[in-house]
Amino acid sequence: MDIQITQRSLQGTGASRRLRRNGRVPGILYGAGQSALAIELDHNDLYHKLRQEAFHASVLNLNLEGTLQPALLRDVQMHPFKKIVLHVDFQRVDVNSKIHMKVPVHFINGENSPAVKLSGAIISHIMNEVEVLCLPSQLPEFIEVDLSALTLAHPIHLADLKVAEGIEFAALTKGENLPVVAAVLPRAARAEEDNPAVAAADVPAANQKAPAAADASKK
């Protein structure tokens, strides 16, 4: 994903305010052993790109006067109540060094899982994004989690996820196999399972009196 940037010479609160009035966004580009560079971007273009999930989890090509610089979006400052981007930070990446990045998780086939079809469970998304370690060229836009085998007894953990070779989960490198998604019973179903007497109490009164009526007919 490409984005046009321009080097800015004026800095400070006043200069940034004038940029925003002219439909521009002040920003900074840093990292990869190089000096930080003050930049500016077109507000409307940036605002619409920020609404795309991939923009937050991809290596971006920052085009500075025809020179492409690979970078990651690291921080965005928004106006408290207006749809205005106030400032943006990008970090240069070294294509030969691993990066640490949060990647969104996409869940599929939940409606076909045994937990839902056989047990009437509700799927609980414990994680909506995961932290990965990989080379910039290996960074996925998202990680897909197939729930077709999800059951009540077996939540899906990080170690269960299938990813391309070269991608590591940051938590697993620390020995933490965290749960990603689980299936849980609705509250009413749990109460009924834990206390069968509750289910018996819910039997219609007409059904409860039927045996007594039958005994009376015998007499």
MDTraj code that builds the backbone (N, CA, C; nanometers):
import mdtraj as md
import numpy as np

residues = "MET ASP ILE GLN ILE THR GLN ARG SER LEU GLN GLY THR GLY ALA SER ARG ARG LEU ARG ARG ASN GLY ARG VAL PRO GLY ILE LEU TYR GLY ALA GLY GLN SER ALA LEU ALA ILE GLU LEU ASP HIS ASN ASP LEU TYR HIS LYS LEU ARG GLN GLU ALA PHE HIS ALA SER VAL LEU ASN LEU ASN LEU GLU GLY THR LEU GLN PRO ALA LEU LEU ARG ASP VAL GLN MET HIS PRO PHE LYS LYS ILE VAL LEU HIS VAL ASP PHE GLN ARG VAL ASP VAL ASN SER LYS ILE HIS MET LYS VAL PRO VAL HIS PHE ILE ASN GLY GLU ASN SER PRO ALA VAL LYS LEU SER GLY ALA ILE ILE SER HIS ILE MET ASN GLU VAL GLU VAL LEU CYS LEU PRO SER GLN LEU PRO GLU PHE ILE GLU VAL ASP LEU SER ALA LEU THR LEU ALA HIS PRO ILE HIS LEU ALA ASP LEU LYS VAL ALA GLU GLY ILE GLU PHE ALA ALA LEU THR LYS GLY GLU ASN LEU PRO VAL VAL ALA ALA VAL LEU PRO ARG ALA ALA ARG ALA GLU GLU ASP ASN PRO ALA VAL ALA ALA ALA ASP VAL PRO ALA ALA ASN GLN LYS ALA PRO ALA ALA ALA ASP ALA SER LYS LYS".split()
xyz = np.array([
    [0.0847, -0.1186, 0.0000],
    [0.0000, 0.0000, 0.0000],
    [0.0887, 0.1242, 0.0000],
    [0.0677, 0.2102, -0.0995],
    [0.1515, 0.3295, -0.1154],
    [0.0822, 0.4528, -0.0585],
    [0.1622, 0.5439, -0.0082],
    [0.1086, 0.6708, 0.0409],
    [0.2113, 0.7807, 0.0143],
    [0.1642, 0.8922, -0.0375],
    [0.2519, 1.0037, -0.0711],
    [0.2831, 1.0861, 0.0541],
    [0.4110, 1.1163, 0.0744],
    [0.4515, 1.2022, 0.1852],
    [0.5416, 1.3130, 0.1311],
    [0.5462, 1.4221, 0.2052],
    [0.6317, 1.5368, 0.1691],
    [0.7088, 1.5790, 0.2928],
    [0.8339, 1.6103, 0.2752],
    [0.9121, 1.6594, 0.3882],
    [0.8652, 1.7995, 0.4251],
    [0.8519, 1.8255, 0.5534],
    [0.8098, 1.9596, 0.5981],
    [0.9271, 2.0271, 0.6685],
    [0.9414, 2.1543, 0.6392],
    [1.0538, 2.2291, 0.6951],
    [1.0153, 2.3014, 0.8234],
    [0.8897, 2.3450, 0.8326],
    [0.8451, 2.4180, 0.9505],
    [0.7832, 2.3233, 1.0522],
    [0.8196, 2.3400, 1.1788],
    [0.7658, 2.2559, 1.2844],
    [0.7133, 2.3440, 1.3964],
    [0.6445, 2.2803, 1.4919],
    [0.5877, 2.3557, 1.6027],
    [0.4363, 2.3589, 1.5954],
    [0.3756, 2.4051, 1.7044],
    [0.2296, 2.4063, 1.7138],
    [0.1653, 2.4936, 1.6073],
    [0.2181, 2.6134, 1.5880],
    [0.1611, 2.7050, 1.4897],
    [0.1696, 2.6503, 1.3483],
    [0.2839, 2.5944, 1.3135],
    [0.3023, 2.5398, 1.1794],
    [0.2099, 2.4208, 1.1557],
    [0.1941, 2.3359, 1.2573],
    [0.1054, 2.2198, 1.2453],
    [-0.0387, 2.2636, 1.2291],
    [-0.0774, 2.3679, 1.3004],
    [-0.2147, 2.4189, 1.2899],
    [-0.2416, 2.4702, 1.1478],
    [-0.1440, 2.5386, 1.0892],
    [-0.1615, 2.5903, 0.9532],
    [-0.1701, 2.4759, 0.8521],
    [-0.0934, 2.3711, 0.8755],
    [-0.0997, 2.2548, 0.7870],
    [-0.2397, 2.1945, 0.7873],
    [-0.2950, 2.1779, 0.9080],
    [-0.4278, 2.1166, 0.9185],
    [-0.5343, 2.2021, 0.8521],
    [-0.5210, 2.3342, 0.8627],
    [-0.6181, 2.4231, 0.7975],
    [-0.6137, 2.4074, 0.6456],
    [-0.4989, 2.3665, 0.5933],
    [-0.4815, 2.3490, 0.4496],
    [-0.5023, 2.2041, 0.4050],
    [-0.5630, 2.1222, 0.4929],
    [-0.5933, 1.9844, 0.4555],
    [-0.4742, 1.8919, 0.4574],
    [-0.3741, 1.9232, 0.5391],
    [-0.2546, 1.8416, 0.5508],
    [-0.2422, 1.7879, 0.6940],
    [-0.1676, 1.6804, 0.7097],
    [-0.1470, 1.6190, 0.8415],
    [0.0023, 1.6150, 0.8706],
    [0.0470, 1.6703, 0.9824],
    [0.1883, 1.6591, 1.0187],
    [0.2188, 1.5188, 1.0704],
    [0.3407, 1.4753, 1.0454],
    [0.3799, 1.3422, 1.0918],
    [0.5296, 1.3335, 1.1098],
    [0.5741, 1.2133, 1.1490],
    [0.7158, 1.1892, 1.1717],
    [0.7502, 1.0507, 1.1170],
    [0.8658, 1.0379, 1.0580],
    [0.9176, 0.9101, 1.0092],
    [1.0515, 0.8866, 1.0767],
    [1.0644, 0.7734, 1.1448],
    [1.1862, 0.7493, 1.2225],
    [1.2260, 0.6021, 1.2126],
    [1.3414, 0.5699, 1.2706],
    [1.3849, 0.4308, 1.2808],
    [1.4852, 0.3879, 1.1758],
    [1.5253, 0.2597, 1.1845],
    [1.6213, 0.1955, 1.0930],
    [1.7578, 0.2644, 1.0947],
    [1.7932, 0.3214, 1.2097],
    [1.9247, 0.3830, 1.2237],
    [1.9409, 0.5144, 1.1512],
    [1.8309, 0.5732, 1.1060],
    [1.8373, 0.7001, 1.0355],
    [1.7759, 0.8114, 1.1200],
    [1.8054, 0.9341, 1.0830],
    [1.7511, 1.0477, 1.1564],
    [1.6004, 1.0582, 1.1343],
    [1.5318, 1.1085, 1.2355],
    [1.3876, 1.1294, 1.2229],
    [1.3614, 1.2375, 1.1186],
    [1.2528, 1.2164, 1.0419],
    [1.2187, 1.3086, 0.9343],
    [1.0777, 1.3624, 0.9563],
    [1.0651, 1.4951, 0.9612],
    [0.9327, 1.5574, 0.9747],
    [0.8649, 1.5552, 0.8381],
    [0.7426, 1.5021, 0.8340],
    [0.6722, 1.4867, 0.7072],
    [0.5306, 1.5438, 0.7168],
    [0.4652, 1.5535, 0.6024],
    [0.3246, 1.5920, 0.5975],
    [0.2551, 1.5079, 0.4916],
    [0.1228, 1.4882, 0.5089],
    [0.0456, 1.4033, 0.4199],
    [-0.0882, 1.4688, 0.3908],
    [-0.1521, 1.4243, 0.2831],
    [-0.2862, 1.4715, 0.2516],
    [-0.3857, 1.4121, 0.3508],
    [-0.4675, 1.4988, 0.4123],
    [-0.5572, 1.4525, 0.5176],
    [-0.6612, 1.3542, 0.4667],
    [-0.7302, 1.3871, 0.3581],
    [-0.8393, 1.3010, 0.3114],
    [-0.7896, 1.1632, 0.2700],
    [-0.6766, 1.1607, 0.2004],
    [-0.6195, 1.0325, 0.1585],
    [-0.5832, 0.9484, 0.2806],
    [-0.5177, 1.0095, 0.3787],
    [-0.4788, 0.9379, 0.4991],
    [-0.6003, 0.8916, 0.5785],
    [-0.6998, 0.9781, 0.5914],
    [-0.8191, 0.9439, 0.6702],
    [-0.8885, 0.8197, 0.6133],
    [-0.9025, 0.8125, 0.4814],
    [-0.9694, 0.6974, 0.4203],
    [-0.8836, 0.5714, 0.4292],
    [-0.7530, 0.5866, 0.4204],
    [-0.6660, 0.4696, 0.4354],
    [-0.6706, 0.4154, 0.5782],
    [-0.6841, 0.5044, 0.6755],
    [-0.6903, 0.4603, 0.8151],
    [-0.8131, 0.3746, 0.8432],
    [-0.9150, 0.3843, 0.7600],
    [-1.0364, 0.3055, 0.7788],
    [-1.0211, 0.1646, 0.7228],
    [-0.9081, 0.1373, 0.6559],
    [-0.8816, 0.0048, 0.6016],
    [-0.7978, -0.0757, 0.7012],
    [-0.8437, -0.1938, 0.7330],
    [-0.7738, -0.2786, 0.8298],
    [-0.6297, -0.3048, 0.7885],
    [-0.6077, -0.3275, 0.6596],
    [-0.4738, -0.3616, 0.6119],
    [-0.3738, -0.2489, 0.6342],
    [-0.4208, -0.1256, 0.6376],
    [-0.3307, -0.0124, 0.6558],
    [-0.2620, -0.0165, 0.7924],
    [-0.3276, -0.0794, 0.8897],
    [-0.2742, -0.0853, 1.0257],
    [-0.1834, -0.2071, 1.0465],
    [-0.1865, -0.3023, 0.9553],
    [-0.1103, -0.4257, 0.9761],
    [-0.0346, -0.4662, 0.8503],
    [0.0181, -0.3688, 0.7785],
    [0.0941, -0.3971, 0.6566],
    [0.2192, -0.3107, 0.6522],
    [0.3161, -0.3564, 0.5767],
    [0.4324, -0.2723, 0.5492],
    [0.3908, -0.1744, 0.4399],
    [0.3987, -0.0465, 0.4695],
    [0.3546, 0.0580, 0.3780],
    [0.4728, 0.1122, 0.2984],
    [0.4460, 0.1551, 0.1775],
    [0.5483, 0.2202, 0.0960],
    [0.5258, 0.3709, 0.1011],
    [0.6094, 0.4411, 0.1757],
    [0.5999, 0.5862, 0.1824],
    [0.6789, 0.6455, 0.0668],
    [0.6084, 0.7169, -0.0193],
    [0.6695, 0.7718, -0.1406],
    [0.7125, 0.9158, -0.1155],
    [0.8436, 0.9335, -0.1001],
    [0.8998, 1.0661, -0.0764],
    [0.9751, 1.1103, -0.2014],
    [0.9085, 1.1906, -0.2823],
    [0.9689, 1.2441, -0.4049],
    [1.0245, 1.1334, -0.4937],
    [0.9463, 1.0268, -0.5089],
    [0.9844, 0.9174, -0.5969],
    [1.0643, 0.8079, -0.5313],
    [1.1078, 0.8279, -0.4073],
    [1.1822, 0.7254, -0.3342],
    [1.0885, 0.6549, -0.2372],
    [1.0774, 0.5214, -0.2503],
    [0.9896, 0.4447, -0.1626],
    [1.0639, 0.4020, -0.0369],
    [1.0017, 0.4270, 0.0780],
    [1.0591, 0.3880, 0.2054],
    [0.9599, 0.2971, 0.2771],
    [0.9954, 0.1682, 0.2974],
    [0.9054, 0.0773, 0.3691],
    [0.8936, 0.1194, 0.5148],
    [0.7718, 0.1216, 0.5642],
    [0.7496, 0.1675, 0.7018],
    [0.6222, 0.1056, 0.7576],
    [0.6108, 0.1123, 0.8893],
    [0.4916, 0.0650, 0.9602],
    [0.4231, 0.1828, 1.0274],
    [0.2909, 0.1795, 1.0297],
    [0.2156, 0.2793, 1.1050],
    [0.2294, 0.2467, 1.2535],
    [0.2754, 0.3442, 1.3320],
    [0.2987, 0.3165, 1.4728],
    [0.2052, 0.3943, 1.5651],
    [0.1592, 0.5109, 1.5243],
    [0.0718, 0.5879, 1.6136],
    [-0.0094, 0.6882, 1.5332],
    [-0.1349, 0.7041, 1.5760],
    [-0.2242, 0.8017, 1.5134],
    [-0.2922, 0.8817, 1.6233],
    [-0.2894, 1.0136, 1.6112],
    [-0.3604, 1.0992, 1.7063],
    [-0.4802, 1.1614, 1.6354],
    [-0.5992, 1.1352, 1.6920],
    [-0.7227, 1.1872, 1.6346],
    [-0.7783, 1.2996, 1.7214],
    [-0.8565, 1.3876, 1.6604],
    [-0.9274, 1.4915, 1.7347],
    [-1.0260, 1.4240, 1.8286],
    [-1.0462, 1.4773, 1.9508],
    [-1.1341, 1.4110, 2.0493],
    [-1.2750, 1.3825, 1.9990],
    [-1.3319, 1.4711, 1.9164],
    [-1.4696, 1.4472, 1.8713],
    [-1.4929, 1.4788, 1.7242],
    [-1.3949, 1.5329, 1.6548],
    [-1.4085, 1.5583, 1.5119],
    [-1.3345, 1.4510, 1.4325],
    [-1.3774, 1.4299, 1.3102],
    [-1.3131, 1.3307, 1.2243],
    [-1.1900, 1.3930, 1.1587],
    [-1.0935, 1.4263, 1.2444],
    [-0.9722, 1.4936, 1.1974],
    [-0.8499, 1.4199, 1.2520],
    [-0.7564, 1.3875, 1.1633],
    [-0.6295, 1.3278, 1.2050],
    [-0.5346, 1.4407, 1.2421],
    [-0.4848, 1.4382, 1.3648],
    [-0.3988, 1.5458, 1.4127],
    [-0.2504, 1.5197, 1.3841],
    [-0.2090, 1.3947, 1.3965],
    [-0.0662, 1.3629, 1.3808],
    [-0.0522, 1.2136, 1.3560],
    [0.0533, 1.1752, 1.2868],
    [0.0748, 1.0335, 1.2573],
    [0.2239, 1.0015, 1.2650],
    [0.2556, 0.8832, 1.3170],
    [0.3946, 0.8381, 1.3291],
    [0.4151, 0.7128, 1.2443],
    [0.5259, 0.7102, 1.1691],
    [0.5651, 0.5917, 1.0929],
    [0.7045, 0.5494, 1.1364],
    [0.7279, 0.4182, 1.1355],
    [0.8603, 0.3657, 1.1682],
    [0.9179, 0.2941, 1.0463],
    [1.0379, 0.3356, 1.0048],
    [1.1048, 0.2672, 0.8940],
    [1.1332, 0.1219, 0.9337],
    [1.1367, 0.0355, 0.8337],
    [1.1685, -0.1050, 0.8609],
    [1.2901, -0.1462, 0.7804],
    [1.3668, -0.2351, 0.8405],
    [1.4800, -0.2968, 0.7729],
    [1.4297, -0.4293, 0.7161],
    [1.4347, -0.4439, 0.5856],
    [1.3769, -0.5632, 0.5228],
    [1.4453, -0.6915, 0.5671],
    [1.5632, -0.6811, 0.6279],
    [1.6377, -0.8003, 0.6714],
    [1.6242, -0.8265, 0.8210],
    [1.5465, -0.7452, 0.8912],
    [1.5304, -0.7621, 1.0363],
    [1.3848, -0.7917, 1.0695],
    [1.3652, -0.8768, 1.1687],
    [1.2293, -0.9110, 1.2093],
    [1.1616, -0.7920, 1.2762],
    [1.0311, -0.7832, 1.2547],
    [0.9517, -0.6767, 1.3160],
    [0.8524, -0.7385, 1.4142],
    [0.8096, -0.6574, 1.5089],
    [0.7104, -0.6974, 1.6096],
    [0.5836, -0.6190, 1.5787],
    [0.4753, -0.6898, 1.5445],
    [0.3560, -0.6216, 1.4946],
    [0.2291, -0.6911, 1.5419],
    [0.1242, -0.6132, 1.5664],
    [-0.0076, -0.6692, 1.5969],
    [-0.0822, -0.6926, 1.4660],
    [-0.1411, -0.8106, 1.4541],
    [-0.2123, -0.8494, 1.3326],
    [-0.3550, -0.8893, 1.3702],
    [-0.4561, -0.8426, 1.2957],
    [-0.5943, -0.8800, 1.3272],
    [-0.6212, -1.0281, 1.3032],
    [-0.7196, -1.0802, 1.3767],
    [-0.7598, -1.2199, 1.3637],
    [-0.8983, -1.2251, 1.2994],
    [-0.9133, -1.3110, 1.1983],
    [-1.0420, -1.3328, 1.1335],
    [-1.0908, -1.4740, 1.1653],
    [-1.2123, -1.4854, 1.2169],
    [-1.2688, -1.6151, 1.2532],
    [-1.3663, -1.6616, 1.1448],
    [-1.3555, -1.7892, 1.1062],
    [-1.4451, -1.8436, 1.0045],
    [-1.5065, -1.9754, 1.0524],
    [-1.6203, -2.0120, 0.9934],
    [-1.6878, -2.1404, 1.0162],
    [-1.7360, -2.1604, 1.1590],
    [-1.7588, -2.0523, 1.2318],
    [-1.8086, -2.0671, 1.3683],
    [-1.9455, -2.1325, 1.3732],
    [-2.0307, -2.1007, 1.2738],
    [-2.1660, -2.1565, 1.2740],
    [-2.1673, -2.3061, 1.2456],
    [-2.0549, -2.3593, 1.1936],
    [-2.0472, -2.5023, 1.1626],
    [-1.9769, -2.5833, 1.2712],
    [-1.9325, -2.5180, 1.3764],
    [-1.8583, -2.5885, 1.4814],
    [-1.9510, -2.6782, 1.5624],
    [-1.9010, -2.7905, 1.6155],
    [-1.9814, -2.8770, 1.7020],
    [-2.0338, -2.8029, 1.8249],
    [-1.9563, -2.7066, 1.8743],
    [-1.9983, -2.6319, 1.9937],
    [-2.1288, -2.5577, 1.9680],
    [-2.1441, -2.5031, 1.8482],
    [-2.2646, -2.4267, 1.8148],
    [-2.3769, -2.5185, 1.7678],
    [-2.3448, -2.6115, 1.6756],
    [-2.4477, -2.6948, 1.6148],
    [-2.5040, -2.7988, 1.7110],
    [-2.4182, -2.8569, 1.7956],
    [-2.4622, -2.9659, 1.8829],
    [-2.4915, -2.9211, 2.0254],
    [-2.4208, -2.8176, 2.0722],
    [-2.4348, -2.7769, 2.2123],
    [-2.5060, -2.6432, 2.2299],
    [-2.5321, -2.5724, 2.1214],
    [-2.5976, -2.4414, 2.1331],
    [-2.5114, -2.3383, 2.2029],
    [-2.3791, -2.3524, 2.1897],
    [-2.2866, -2.2632, 2.2607],
    [-2.2735, -2.1290, 2.1889],
    [-2.2164, -2.0347, 2.2615],
    [-2.1839, -1.9026, 2.2073],
    [-2.0321, -1.8947, 2.1945],
    [-1.9850, -1.8411, 2.0827],
    [-1.8406, -1.8303, 2.0612],
    [-1.7886, -1.7015, 2.1235],
    [-1.6873, -1.7156, 2.2073],
    [-1.6263, -1.6007, 2.2746],
    [-1.4892, -1.5723, 2.2135],
    [-1.4763, -1.4565, 2.1475],
    [-1.3491, -1.4167, 2.0869],
    [-1.2619, -1.3528, 2.1949],
    [-1.1675, -1.4266, 2.2459],
    [-1.0806, -1.3777, 2.3531],
    [-0.9781, -1.2794, 2.2980],
    [-0.9306, -1.3047, 2.1778],
    [-0.8354, -1.2160, 2.1116],
    [-0.8919, -1.1726, 1.9769],
    [-0.8793, -1.0450, 1.9446],
    [-0.9154, -0.9948, 1.8126],
    [-0.7922, -0.9586, 1.7305],
    [-0.6754, -0.9623, 1.7955],
    [-0.5491, -0.9411, 1.7269],
    [-0.4395, -1.0133, 1.8047],
    [-0.3344, -1.0509, 1.7353],
    [-0.2232, -1.1225, 1.7973],
    [-0.0930, -1.0539, 1.7592],
    [0.0069, -1.0664, 1.8452],
    [0.1380, -1.0068, 1.8191],
    [0.2284, -1.1103, 1.7531],
    [0.2855, -1.0716, 1.6394],
    [0.3704, -1.1640, 1.5652],
    [0.5107, -1.1069, 1.5489],
    [0.6037, -1.1977, 1.5246],
    [0.7422, -1.1633, 1.4926],
    [0.7740, -1.2253, 1.3572],
    [0.8199, -1.1436, 1.2628],
    [0.8526, -1.1962, 1.1301],
    [0.9286, -1.0907, 1.0505],
    [0.9793, -1.1307, 0.9367],
    [1.0406, -1.0344, 0.8451],
    [0.9309, -0.9497, 0.7810],
    [0.9612, -0.8267, 0.7425],
    [0.8594, -0.7405, 0.6818],
    [0.7880, -0.8050, 0.5630],
    [0.8618, -0.8797, 0.4819],
    [0.8024, -0.9416, 0.3633],
    [0.7058, -1.0543, 0.3993],
    [0.7132, -1.1052, 0.5225],
    [0.6275, -1.2163, 0.5653],
    [0.5061, -1.1705, 0.6455],
    [0.4956, -1.0418, 0.6710],
    [0.3882, -0.9919, 0.7565],
    [0.2514, -1.0159, 0.6918],
    [0.1628, -1.0922, 0.7572],
    [0.0294, -1.1155, 0.7009],
    [-0.0649, -0.9996, 0.7334],
    [-0.1626, -0.9752, 0.6450],
    [-0.2619, -0.8710, 0.6720],
    [-0.3526, -0.9132, 0.7867],
    [-0.3774, -1.0441, 0.7971],
    [-0.4589, -1.0984, 0.9058],
    [-0.4262, -1.2458, 0.9208],
    [-0.4702, -1.3031, 1.0321],
    [-0.4534, -1.4463, 1.0566],
    [-0.5922, -1.5087, 1.0660],
    [-0.6150, -1.6111, 0.9857],
    [-0.7456, -1.6767, 0.9796],
    [-0.7515, -1.7926, 1.0777],
    [-0.8608, -1.7990, 1.1548],
    [-0.8798, -1.9056, 1.2528],
    [-1.0055, -1.9828, 1.2152],
    [-0.9885, -2.1105, 1.1834],
    [-1.1006, -2.1963, 1.1437],
    [-1.1628, -2.2579, 1.2688],
    [-1.2917, -2.2307, 1.2898],
    [-1.3612, -2.2783, 1.4096],
    [-1.4445, -2.4034, 1.3847],
    [-1.4276, -2.4678, 1.2700],
    [-1.5135, -2.5804, 1.2347],
    [-1.4973, -2.6994, 1.3284],
    [-1.3881, -2.7061, 1.4052],
    [-1.3677, -2.8168, 1.4988],
    [-1.3779, -2.7725, 1.6455],
    [-1.4225, -2.6496, 1.6680],
    [-1.4289, -2.5966, 1.8044],
    [-1.5362, -2.6680, 1.8865],
    [-1.4995, -2.7133, 2.0071],
    [-1.5938, -2.7773, 2.0985],
    [-1.5906, -2.7072, 2.2334],
    [-1.6882, -2.7387, 2.3179],
    [-1.6928, -2.6789, 2.4513],
    [-1.5683, -2.7132, 2.5329],
    [-1.5191, -2.8325, 2.5150],
    [-1.4085, -2.8800, 2.5996],
    [-1.2716, -2.8369, 2.5499],
    [-1.2640, -2.7872, 2.4266],
    [-1.1314, -2.7580, 2.3705],
    [-1.1257, -2.6191, 2.3067],
    [-1.0890, -2.5165, 2.3852],
    [-1.0661, -2.3825, 2.3276],
    [-0.9478, -2.3877, 2.2315],
    [-0.9381, -2.2888, 2.1461],
    [-0.8260, -2.2796, 2.0528],
    [-0.7217, -2.1844, 2.1092],
    [-0.5966, -2.2318, 2.1167],
    [-0.4862, -2.1526, 2.1692],
    [-0.3927, -2.1085, 2.0563],
    [-0.2992, -2.0209, 2.0906],
    [-0.2042, -1.9704, 1.9920],
    [-0.1309, -2.0833, 1.9192],
    [-0.0918, -2.1857, 1.9951],
    [-0.0158, -2.2957, 1.9347],
    [-0.0985, -2.3744, 1.8344],
    [-0.2311, -2.3591, 1.8373],
    [-0.3180, -2.4313, 1.7443],
    [-0.3330, -2.3585, 1.6103],
    [-0.2918, -2.2323, 1.6033],
    [-0.3117, -2.1538, 1.4817],
    [-0.2097, -2.1914, 1.3744],
    [-0.2576, -2.1939, 1.2506],
    [-0.1704, -2.2260, 1.1384],
    [-0.1260, -2.0971, 1.0694],
    [0.0036, -2.0770, 1.0646],
    [0.0595, -1.9576, 0.9988],
    [0.1722, -2.0000, 0.9066],
    [0.2092, -1.9120, 0.8188],
    [0.3157, -1.9423, 0.7230],
    [0.4505, -1.9565, 0.7950],
    [0.5401, -2.0279, 0.7309],
    [0.6734, -2.0477, 0.7875],
    [0.7437, -1.9133, 0.8045],
    [0.8094, -1.8967, 0.9169],
    [0.8816, -1.7727, 0.9444],
    [0.8071, -1.6780, 1.0352],
    [0.6782, -1.7056, 1.0597],
    [0.5978, -1.6195, 1.1470],
    [0.5902, -1.6831, 1.2854],
    [0.6237, -1.6070, 1.3864],
    [0.6183, -1.6536, 1.5245],
    [0.5213, -1.5673, 1.6044],
    [0.4608, -1.6270, 1.7058],
    [0.3768, -1.5502, 1.7973],
    [0.4626, -1.5050, 1.9153],
    [0.4572, -1.3769, 1.9445],
    [0.5422, -1.3203, 2.0488],
    [0.5186, -1.3892, 2.1830],
    [0.3932, -1.4177, 2.2144],
    [0.3621, -1.4809, 2.3434],
    [0.4230, -1.6205, 2.3530],
    [0.4198, -1.6957, 2.2430],
    [0.4747, -1.8318, 2.2453],
    [0.6253, -1.8314, 2.2670],
    [0.6934, -1.7291, 2.2170],
    [0.8380, -1.7212, 2.2378],
    [0.8710, -1.7004, 2.3854],
    [0.7703, -1.6515, 2.4622],
    [0.7886, -1.6335, 2.6060],
    [0.7314, -1.7515, 2.6852],
    [0.6857, -1.8552, 2.6153],
    [0.6284, -1.9719, 2.6816],
    [0.4837, -1.9554, 2.7225],
    [0.4134, -1.8572, 2.6644],
    [0.2736, -1.8320, 2.7004],
    [0.1811, -1.8736, 2.5864],
    [0.1177, -1.9896, 2.6014],
    [0.0244, -2.0396, 2.5005],
    [-0.1162, -1.9901, 2.5359],
    [-0.1460, -1.8676, 2.4973],
    [-0.2695, -1.8013, 2.5396],
    [-0.3898, -1.8495, 2.4587],
    [-0.5097, -1.8522, 2.5217],
    [-0.6310, -1.8887, 2.4478],
    [-0.6719, -1.7762, 2.3532],
    [-0.7205, -1.8131, 2.2364],
    [-0.7628, -1.7169, 2.1352],
    [-0.9141, -1.7091, 2.1251],
    [-0.9790, -1.8248, 2.1306],
    [-1.1245, -1.8300, 2.1183],
    [-1.1758, -1.9528, 2.1930],
    [-1.2954, -1.9415, 2.2498],
    [-1.3554, -2.0512, 2.3247],
    [-1.5055, -2.0530, 2.2997],
    [-1.5665, -2.1660, 2.3311],
    [-1.7121, -2.1802, 2.3214],
    [-1.7688, -2.1912, 2.4620],
    [-1.8718, -2.1139, 2.4914],
    [-1.9333, -2.1158, 2.6244],
    [-2.0842, -2.1314, 2.6097],
    [-2.1447, -2.1979, 2.7073],
    [-2.2895, -2.2143, 2.7067],
    [-2.3573, -2.0856, 2.7512],
    [-2.4742, -2.0543, 2.6968],
    [-2.5501, -1.9395, 2.7472],
    [-2.5823, -1.9574, 2.8942],
    [-2.6073, -1.8482, 2.9651],
    [-2.6303, -1.8534, 3.1101],
    [-2.7448, -1.9467, 3.1454],
    [-2.8544, -1.9406, 3.0711],
    [-2.9708, -2.0241, 3.1034],
    [-2.9373, -2.1713, 3.0891],
    [-2.8620, -2.2051, 2.9859],
    [-2.8254, -2.3452, 2.9655],
    [-2.7316, -2.3932, 3.0746],
    [-2.6399, -2.3057, 3.1209],
    [-2.5495, -2.3442, 3.2288],
    [-2.6261, -2.3688, 3.3581],
    [-2.7247, -2.2829, 3.3871],
    [-2.8029, -2.2977, 3.5098],
    [-2.8810, -2.4282, 3.5075],
    [-2.9351, -2.4623, 3.3914],
    [-3.0129, -2.5856, 3.3788],
    [-2.9237, -2.7072, 3.3941],
    [-2.8013, -2.6969, 3.3387],
    [-2.7075, -2.8087, 3.3465],
    [-2.6568, -2.8281, 3.4885],
    [-2.6336, -2.7161, 3.5590],
    [-2.5822, -2.7243, 3.6953],
    [-2.6890, -2.7654, 3.7957],
    [-2.8175, -2.7332, 3.7680],
    [-2.9249, -2.7588, 3.8636],
    [-3.0442, -2.8205, 3.7915],
    [-3.0474, -2.9533, 3.7761],
    [-3.1569, -3.0190, 3.7057],
    [-3.2928, -2.9898, 3.7677],
    [-3.2972, -2.9548, 3.8960],
    [-3.4242, -2.9258, 3.9631],
    [-3.4928, -2.8061, 3.9001],
    [-3.4102, -2.7125, 3.8460],
    [-3.4667, -2.5947, 3.7808],
    [-3.5458, -2.6358, 3.6579],
    [-3.4904, -2.7320, 3.5820],
    [-3.5595, -2.7791, 3.4633],
    [-3.6911, -2.8459, 3.4989],
    [-3.6915, -2.9255, 3.6099],
    [-3.8134, -2.9932, 3.6528],
    [-3.9191, -2.8935, 3.6949],
    [-3.8751, -2.7845, 3.7572],
    [-3.9691, -2.6819, 3.8034],
    [-4.0345, -2.6099, 3.6876],
    [-3.9693, -2.6129, 3.5703],
    [-4.0229, -2.5437, 3.4537],
    [-4.1220, -2.6278, 3.3756],
    [-4.1472, -2.7560, 3.4178],
    [-4.2436, -2.8411, 3.3485],
    [-4.3834, -2.7839, 3.3670],
    [-4.4656, -2.7707, 3.2624],
    [-4.6002, -2.7133, 3.2753],
    [-4.6833, -2.7848, 3.3799],
    [-4.7666, -2.7059, 3.4522],
    [-4.8490, -2.7617, 3.5597],
    [-4.9421, -2.8695, 3.5087],
    [-4.9947, -2.8554, 3.3874],
    [-5.0878, -2.9540, 3.3326],
    [-5.0218, -3.0899, 3.3209],
    [-4.8938, -3.0885, 3.2832],
    [-4.8212, -3.2140, 3.2700],
    [-4.7955, -3.2764, 3.4055],
    [-4.7737, -3.1925, 3.5097],
    [-4.7466, -3.2450, 3.6428],
    [-4.8704, -3.3089, 3.7038],
    [-4.9923, -3.2642, 3.6678],
    [-5.1151, -3.3171, 3.7263],
    [-5.1657, -3.4404, 3.6535],
    [-5.1143, -3.4687, 3.5372],
    [-5.1631, -3.5804, 3.4573],
    [-5.1597, -3.7127, 3.5292],
    [-5.0498, -3.7465, 3.6026],
    [-5.0478, -3.8755, 3.6740],
    [-5.1587, -3.8857, 3.7787],
    [-5.1868, -3.7770, 3.8506],
    [-5.2911, -3.7785, 3.9547],
    [-5.4255, -3.8037, 3.8918],
    [-5.4522, -3.7455, 3.7768],
    [-5.5798, -3.7660, 3.7093],
    [-5.5933, -3.9107, 3.6658],
    [-5.4858, -3.9687, 3.6223],
    [-5.4902, -4.1083, 3.5800],
    [-5.5224, -4.1998, 3.6957],
    [-5.4647, -4.1701, 3.8167],
    [-5.4940, -4.2522, 3.9350],
    [-5.6403, -4.2450, 3.9745],
    [-5.6998, -4.1264, 3.9605],
    [-5.8387, -4.1083, 3.9993],
    [-5.9298, -4.1906, 3.9086],
    [-5.8973, -4.2010, 3.7813],
    [-5.9809, -4.2767, 3.6880],
    [-5.9801, -4.4241, 3.7205],
    [-5.8647, -4.4741, 3.7754],
    [-5.8565, -4.6146, 3.8126],
    [-5.9496, -4.6463, 3.9282],
    [-5.9671, -4.5473, 4.0234],
    [-6.0526, -4.5724, 4.1383],
    [-6.1990, -4.5760, 4.0936],
])
top = md.Topology()
chain = top.add_chain()
for i, resn in enumerate(residues, 1):
    res = top.add_residue(resn, chain, resSeq=i)
    for name in ("N", "CA", "C"):
        top.add_atom(name, md.element.get_by_symbol(name[0]), res)
traj = md.Trajectory(xyz[None], top)
